[in-house]
Amino acid sequence: MGKHHKNLLNNLEQLRKSADLTQQQLSDSAGVSRKSINAIENGIYVPSTVLALKIAQTLRCTVDDLFQLP
């Protein structure tokens, strides 16, 4: 499936790296496993609304900054 789920553009990796956070640091803040963050970044898993909001809060951005429809 690659970096993009067929119905979702994903900017998580870029925004996480811009915030100078590791996958582990982001996962700790969001309350999920590092593997979950990796799966989201690689377009394997689409996060729930609650998880997307937690990630956006940690990265100080909006959910729209993280994910967009093509």
SESE-39273 format. One line per 10 residues: number of its first residue (from 0); for each residue z, y, x of N, C-alpha, C, O. Coordinates in steps of 0.1 Angstrom, whole numbers, plus 5000, padded with zeros to 4 digits. Each point is the difference from the previous one (the first is absolute). Layout:
NUM> Z Y X Z Y X Z Y X Z Y X; ...;
This chain:
0> 5000 4988 5008 5000 5012 4992 5000 5013 5009 4996 5010 4995; 5008 4989 5017 5000 5011 5009 5010 5011 4997 5010 4997 4993; 4987 5015 5012 5010 5011 4998 5000 5006 4986 5009 5007 4997; 4981 4989 4995 5000 5007 4986 4999 4989 4990 4991 4992 4999; 5019 5008 4992 4999 4992 4988 4988 5005 4992 4997 5012 5001; 4996 4980 4992 4987 5004 4994 5002 5012 4991 4990 5007 4997; 5022 4995 4997 5001 5011 4991 5010 5010 5005 5005 5008 4992; 4998 4992 5021 5010 5010 5004 4998 5003 5015 4999 4992 5009; 5000 5021 4994 4999 5005 5013 5014 5002 5005 5008 5006 4993; 4995 4990 5020 5013 5000 5005 5002 5007 5013 4993 4997 5010;
10> 5015 5014 4990 5002 5008 5012 5014 4997 5006 5005 5008 5008; 5002 4982 4988 5013 4998 5004 5002 4999 5016 5009 5006 5005; 4983 4986 5001 5001 4999 5015 4999 5013 5007 5008 5003 5009; 4982 5005 4987 4998 5013 5007 5012 5009 4997 5005 5007 5010; 5000 4993 4978 5011 5009 4997 5013 4995 5007 5008 5008 5004; 4994 4979 4996 5012 4995 5007 5000 5003 5015 5010 5004 5005; 4978 4994 5001 4999 5004 5014 5002 5015 5003 5006 5004 5010; 4988 5004 4981 5002 5014 5001 5015 5004 4999 5004 5010 5006; 5003 4983 4987 5015 5002 4998 5008 4994 5012 5012 5001 5000; 4981 4992 5009 5006 4994 5012 5010 4989 4996 5011 4999 5005;
20> 4985 4993 4985 5009 4990 4995 4993 4986 5003 4988 4999 4999; 5020 4991 5004 4995 4987 5001 5000 4993 4986 5006 5006 4991; 4987 4983 5008 5000 4993 4987 5014 4996 4997 5004 5001 4988; 5004 4995 5022 5014 4996 4997 5008 5012 4995 5008 4998 4991; 4991 5013 5015 5007 5012 4996 4997 5004 4985 5009 5003 4992; 4978 4996 5005 4996 5004 4986 5005 4989 4991 5004 5003 4989; 4995 4985 5015 5005 4989 4991 5015 5001 4997 5005 4998 4989; 5003 5005 5022 5014 5002 4998 5003 5011 4990 5009 4999 4992; 4984 5012 5009 5002 5011 4991 4996 4997 4986 5007 5005 4990; 4982 4987 5008 4995 4997 4987 5007 4988 4994 4999 4997 4988;
30> 5009 4996 5020 5007 4988 4995 4991 4988 4998 5003 4992 4991; 4987 5006 5017 4991 4989 4999 4999 4994 5015 5005 5005 5009; 4988 4984 4992 4998 4994 5013 4989 5007 5007 4992 5006 4994; 5008 4992 5020 4989 5006 5008 4987 4993 4996 4990 5007 5000; 5010 4981 4996 4988 4993 4996 4994 5006 4988 4988 5000 4998; 5021 5005 4993 4995 5007 4988 4992 5012 5003 4989 5003 4995; 5017 5005 5015 4993 5013 5004 4986 4996 5007 4990 5006 4997; 5011 4983 5011 4987 4996 5006 4990 4996 4990 4988 5003 5001; 5016 4989 4989 4991 4996 4990 4994 5011 4992 4988 5000 4996; 5020 5011 5001 4995 5011 4993 4990 5008 5009 4989 5003 4995;
40> 5014 4999 5018 4991 5006 5009 4987 4993 5001 4989 5007 5002; 5011 4980 4997 4988 4992 5002 4992 4997 4987 4991 4992 5000; 5014 5014 4989 4993 4999 4987 5002 4986 4994 4992 4997 4991; 5018 4996 5013 5002 4986 4994 5009 5002 4988 4999 4992 4991; 5010 5017 5009 5010 5002 4990 5000 5014 4994 5000 5010 5008; 5000 4992 4979 5000 5013 4994 5015 5002 4996 5005 4992 4992; 5001 5018 5013 5015 5002 4997 5002 5004 4985 4991 5006 4993; 5021 4991 5002 5004 5005 4987 5002 5015 5001 5000 5006 5010; 5001 5000 4978 5002 5014 4999 5012 5005 5007 5001 5010 5007; 5010 4982 4991 5013 5003 5006 4999 5000 5015 5005 5009 5007;
50> 4989 4980 4999 4998 4999 5014 4991 5011 5006 5003 5006 5010; 4987 4998 4983 4991 5010 5004 5007 5014 5001 4998 5008 5009; 5011 4994 4981 5008 5012 4999 5010 5001 5012 5002 5010 5006; 5004 4978 4997 5010 4999 5011 4993 5003 5013 5005 5007 5009; 4983 4987 4993 4992 5003 5012 4996 5014 5001 5002 5007 5011; 4993 4999 4979 4996 5014 5000 5012 5009 5003 4999 5010 5007; 5013 4987 4987 5012 5008 5003 5003 4999 5015 5003 5011 5006; 4997 4978 4999 5003 4998 5015 4990 5008 5008 5004 5006 5010; 4984 4993 4987 4989 5007 5008 4999 5015 4996 4991 5007 5006; 5016 4997 4984 5000 5014 4995 4985 5004 4997 4995 5010 5004;
60> 5000 4982 4987 4986 5002 4995 5000 4996 4985 5010 4996 4995; 4979 5005 4999 4998 4995 4986 4994 4986 5000 4994 4996 5010; 5007 4997 4979 4994 4987 4999 4985 5002 5001 4993 4992 5005; 5002 5020 4990 4985 5003 5001 4996 5001 5014 4988 4997 5003; 5021 5008 5006 4996 5001 5014 4999 4986 5006 4992 4997 5009; 5016 4993 4986 5000 4987 5005 4988 4991 4995 4994 4993 5007; 5004 5008 4980 4990 4991 4993 4992 5008 4991 5004 5009 4993; 4983 4988 5007 4990 5007 4991 4990 4989 4994 4998 4990 5007; 4997 5013 4982 4990 4992 4994 4987 5005 5006 4998 5012 5002; 4992 4979 5001 4987 5005 5005 4992 5007 4990 4989 5005 5003;
